[in-house]
């Protein structure tokens, strides 16, 4: 990787100041440089910040941004940060404990991710609703597909942005294959196993017809769970399950026609709906939970930590360590929308 000095011919002054501040902070713990803000880390607590409004009653906004996973993230200083699942649960806990929070808006921009992390986030949102009785509105942004839609299902009202892509109600099972390449290279893999299916899905051989049937059964089971939750939560909208079960992607208007969402609109409309459902005045405060203060903050800021791994509220789509390909496993994921955001 080229250094800054190689690319620009000189090291930026801000980088020099940052490095000096970092060294001084380690050598002289009691010292700090006025005006220079060092990166927050995972030990800094989540704090409440007001995005708009001034009333005593509040709406909490929680953002899910990127691939859904329970994997911790790491910033450019090699510091570990909580993963999406951990951050999501922590933010829900803060909203749950605050009696002045009267509603929650879940802002989703995710192509989905691992099955288990998606299901846990779904359950945590269900628990939040059941334990607090507070209304939840989901606002779907660029992409809220597969697991991104799955975690939105407990919401009392689902709004899609006019340009949202959603749906992809299904499962993808990823298994790599290297047996053909090994044959060309004259390589082989000797495997000893205790049962005939112990290495099913191995990249070193083709699956048998019996194993394909077993995998199909697993996929059908997981897909059936997803479709069943759609039927359960969207029953009043009479969802078009024949279309939905194809696992196709929907535009916002198509999703409305298919019964996947309740409204097509903007984030302000989602906040207005939350205020209406909770009986809140127009001046109700909209708050979020972050580790860093940002001047001139707005409801569209998904940052939670300055300079940290999370340029998105719960996970960064563009982390350097992100993977363009999936690891073996089952996913509630719209693969074309994942790009480099997948970090299973």
N, C-alpha and C positions, 0 to 999 in steps of 0.2 A: 504494500500500500504506500502511495506517495505521501510524503510529509507536506505540511503546509508550506514550508520553506521551498520545497521543490516545485510546488504548483504556482506559488505567487511570487517567489523570489525573496520574500522576507516573511518573518513570523508576525502575524497580526498582534498589535499592541494589547488587544483584549485578552488574547491567549496567554501572552507573557504575564499580564497582571493576574490572570486566573491561576497560573502555575505558581507564581510567587506567593499568592494568597494561600494556596493549598499547602505549600511548603511551610510557610509561617504558621499556619494553623496546626501543623503537626509538631513543629519545633517549639513554638511559643503558644501553648494552648490558651493562655489568658489574653492574647492579643488578637485584634481584628483590624481590618482595613476599612475605614469609613467609606460608605457608598458602594462597596463591593459585596455583592450577595453571593455567598457560596451555595452550592447545590444542596437542596434538602435531601434527606435520606429517609429510609424506611422507619427509622426510630422517631422521626417527627410525627406527632399525633395528627390525625385528621381533625380539622377544625371547620366550623361552619362559616360560610361566606354568603352574604346577601348579593344576589344577582340583580334583582329589581324589586320594587315595592317597599313599603315602609310599615305596613300593618303588623300588629302583634301576632296574628295568625299566619301560618306559613305553609308553603308547599315545598317539599323536598324534591330535588331533581337529581336522579342517579343516571349516569351515562355508562353504557356498555359499548365499547368501541374496539373492534378488532376480533380476532379469532378467539373463540371460547375455549378456555383451558384452565387447569389448575396449576400449571407450571409457573414457578416464580420467574420474574424477569431480572435482567441485569443491565446496568447502565454502562456508559463508556468508561467509568472509573472502576468497573468490575465489582460494583456493590450490588448485592441482591436486594430486590424489591418484592413486596407481596404480589402474588399472581392475581389474575382477574377474579377468580372465585373468592379468594380471601378478601380482596378489596370490596367486592360486591356485598358479602355478608357483613363486613364491618360498617359499611355505609347504611345498610338496612337496619342494623342494630342502633345506630345513632338516631335514625329517623323514628324507630320504634320507641326509643326511650324518651323522646321529647314530646311532651303533651301539647305543645303549641303547633306541632306538625299535624296538619289536618288532611293532607292528601299527598300522594307521591306520583311523580311523572318519571317514567322509565324511558330514557332516550336511547334507542337501539340503532347501532350502525355496525352490523356484524353478519358475515356469511355463514355463521355457525361454527362448529368445532367438535370437540369430543362428545360422545354420547353421555358419559357420566357427568362431566362438568355441566353440560346443558341441563341435565335432569336435576342435578343438585340446585342449580340456580332457579329452576322452575319451582322446586319444592320450597326454597327459602322465600320466594315471593308469595307463594301460597300461604306459608306460615305467617308472613308479615300481615297479610290480609285477614287471616283468621284470628290472629292474636290482637290486632289493633282495630279492626273494623273500618280502617281508613280506605277510601277509594283509591284505585290505581289506574292511571291512564298511561298507555304505551304510545310513544311517538316513534314511528319507524322512519329512519332517515335514508341515506343512499341505498343501503342493502340491509334488509332484515330477513334473511333467508334461512331455511332449515333450522339449525339450533338457535339462530337469532330470532326466528319467529316462535320457536318452541318456548323460549323463556318469557315471551310476551303473552302467552295464552292466559295466565291468571288475571291479566288486566281486565278491569270492568269496562274499559273502552279502548279500542285500538284505532289509532289514527295513522294513516300513511301519508307521507309527503307526496305531492303530485308526481315526483320523479322517482319514487321508491321502487325497488325491485324486491319482491317478497315471495313467500311460498316455499318451493323446494321441500315439500313435506315428505321426507323419505330418508333412506339410509344409503350411505356409500361404504363399501368394504374394500379396503386397499390391501393388496398382497403383491409384492414385487416378484418378478420372475427373472432369474439369471441362468436358468438351465441351458437355454439356447446358446448364450455367450460362452458358457463353460464348455459346451460341446465343441465349439469352434476353436477354443484355446486348448482343447485336450485335457481339461481339468475334470475332476470328479470329487464327490463328497461322500464319504462313508459314514452312514448313520446307523447306530444301534438303538433300538427303542423297546419299551416295555409293552406297548400296545400298538395295534396297526394304525391308529389315528393319532398317535402321539405327535407326529410331525406334520399333521395336516396343515396346509397353508405354507409349507416350507418353500422358499424361493429356489430351492435346488432340484425340484421335480414338479411335474404336472400333478394336479389333483385328480383323484379318481372320480368316477361318476357318483359313487357313494358319498365321497367327501363333498362334492359339489352340492348334493342334496342336503347334506348337513349344514353347509354354509348358507344355502338358500333358506333353510328353516330358521336360522339365527337372524338373518336379514329380515325375513317376513315377520318374525316376532317383534323386533325392534321397530320396524316400520309400522306394524299394527298398533304398537303402543302410541306412537306419534299420532297416527290417524285417529285413534280412539280419543285422545285428549283434544284434538281439534273438534271432533263431533260433540264431546262433552261440553267444552267451553264455548263453542260457537253454535250451540243448538238453536238458540233463538233466531239466529241469522240464516238458518237452514242452509248450511254450506253445501256446495256442489262437490260432494266427495268423489264422484266419478272423475272429475277433472283434477281435483286436489291429489288424489292417490297416484296420479301419474308422476308425481314429484316434479312437475313443471314449475317454472318461474312465472310470476305474475307481475304485471305493471300495477300501479296503484288502482286505476279504474277497474281493471280486470279482477283484482283482489276484492274490491268492493262488491262487484257483481257476483263473485264466487262465495261471498260470505266470510272471507278471511279477515276483513277489517270493517270498522263501523263508519269511518269517515275519511275523506281525502282533504287534507288541509296543511297548515303550517304549524310550527312549534307553538306559536302564539295561540292557535286554536286549541291545541292540546292543553295548554295552561288554562285557557278560558273554560274548557270542559271540566278540568279538575276543580276549578273554583266553583263552578255550577254544581257539581256532584257533592262537594263538601259544604256548600252553602257559604262560601267565603266572599267577602267584598272585593272590589276591583283592586284595592290597594294592598291585598294580601302579599306578603313577602315571598319571593322565590329564592330558596337557599340551596346550596350544594356543599359537599364536604371535600376539602382539599388540604394539602400540607403547605401550600405556598400561596401568598397573597399576590393577586394580579390587579394592577390598576386598570381602570376602565373596563372592568369585567362585564360579560354579557352571558345570556343563556346559551350562546353557541360555543362558549369556551369549554372544551372537554379536557383541558389540562388539569392534572392534580398535583404534580411535582415539577418544579422548575429544574431543567437540565437533567432530570432523572430519566429512568427507563420509560416512564409513562408519559409519552406525549399525548396519549389518549387517556381518558379518565381511568380506565381499568386495564388497558393493555395497548401498546404501541403497534400500529399496523406496519411501521417501517423499521423495526429493529434490525440492526446489522446481522444479528444472529438468526433471524427468521429464515424459514425453510421454504423453498419453492415447491417441494414435493412432500407428500404425506408419509408419515411413518405407518407401518402396517397397523391395521385396526379398523374399528367401526366408527363412523362419524355421522352426526347430523350436520351436514355441511353441503353448501352449494359450491362445488369445487372451482368453477370458473370465477366466482367472486372472491375466492380466497387469496389469489395472488401470492405475495410473499408474507402474508399475515399469519400463516399457519405455523403454530409452535406447539405441536402436540407433545 
